[in-house]
């Protein structure tokens, strides 16, 4: 974090003086905060890469809080708007735009995307706006009740048309976004999430590898992701209990969330207390992927599925539910790991046992993971944010 950013913070984090708009161009990235999450990690990877390439970067946060803050490159300027609720974002963001005048704005996740569109339109100078949705909006859990769905559709339909570029993180998510947002599919660019390589993040300590999981002759099963309903850890726990009938294994679940207590009760009910460990969230996961024999994703929906790529980058075999939208694209229809029906514990257990029973081509997994490089994604985003600077075709999906 750069505390010497040329942006003097005033009330609500808005600077008292504007940067020179004629100097080298500035890219602003808007996110709610930097608590653990896939979209937040993507924002950090892009910000760090843009900065490493010589661009000036502001990371504009509703609140400058979160476990991922230390991962930011020191050249990235953090702007804290001091906003507690999303409905309070518009005015501080508009003030920021008018005073700082970034050349381009990258806004992630509805309703931040549509609020940013309105702020850009009223800013008085017209920054180039790219909005990106990380969610598979076909999930009823994400879309909420009828009133929220109507508000979402209407604001997307208007807000997207005010943007210079609309991005989704997988082809499946792009298809759904076109239907939900009433927006032409051919105007949505698919850019897969930047996971591998790129500018080196700062080293941050995290939880240690649990000895009961990492040592011994048993198989080491890993699952990484927030403890929330869409991750469907109950199905994973039931599949794991089935797996234990055939082989010795331990399961480690890395993440935190509102489902912790229900999951702990289920672990006890299934008699898995000695075989399942849930130590919480950790910023650094590479050590765990390297130690694991298998990574499992059991979600009912994913916009992309970052954890699959993170595991494959370490050569760790993966098994995933065939949920919308990213896993099938990442695994190329099952070529790089089995895909099983959502919510089917029996089939998930069979796939886990099969992956543990036969040698895996770890080099092939690592080669596939390189497709989702930070450099590749950054180039695609820059072609939308600063098309005249990079001279790239912004219509290319990667």
Secondary structure by P-SEA (a helix, b strand, c coil): ccccccccccccccccccccccccbbbbbbcccccccaaaaaaaaaaaaaaaabbbbbbccccccccccccccccbbbbbccccccccccaaaaaaaaaccccbbbbccaaaaaaaaaaaaacccccbbbbbbccccccccccccaaaaaaaaaaaaaaaaaccbbbbccaaaaaaaaaaaccccccbbbbccccccccccccccccccccccccccbbbbbbbccccccccaaaaaaaaaaaaacccbbbbbbbcccaaaaaaaaaaaacccccccccccccccaaaaaaccccccccccccccaaaaaaaaaccccccccccccccccccccccbbbbccccaaaaaaaaaaaaacccaaaaaaaaaacccaaaaaaaaaaaaccccccccccccc
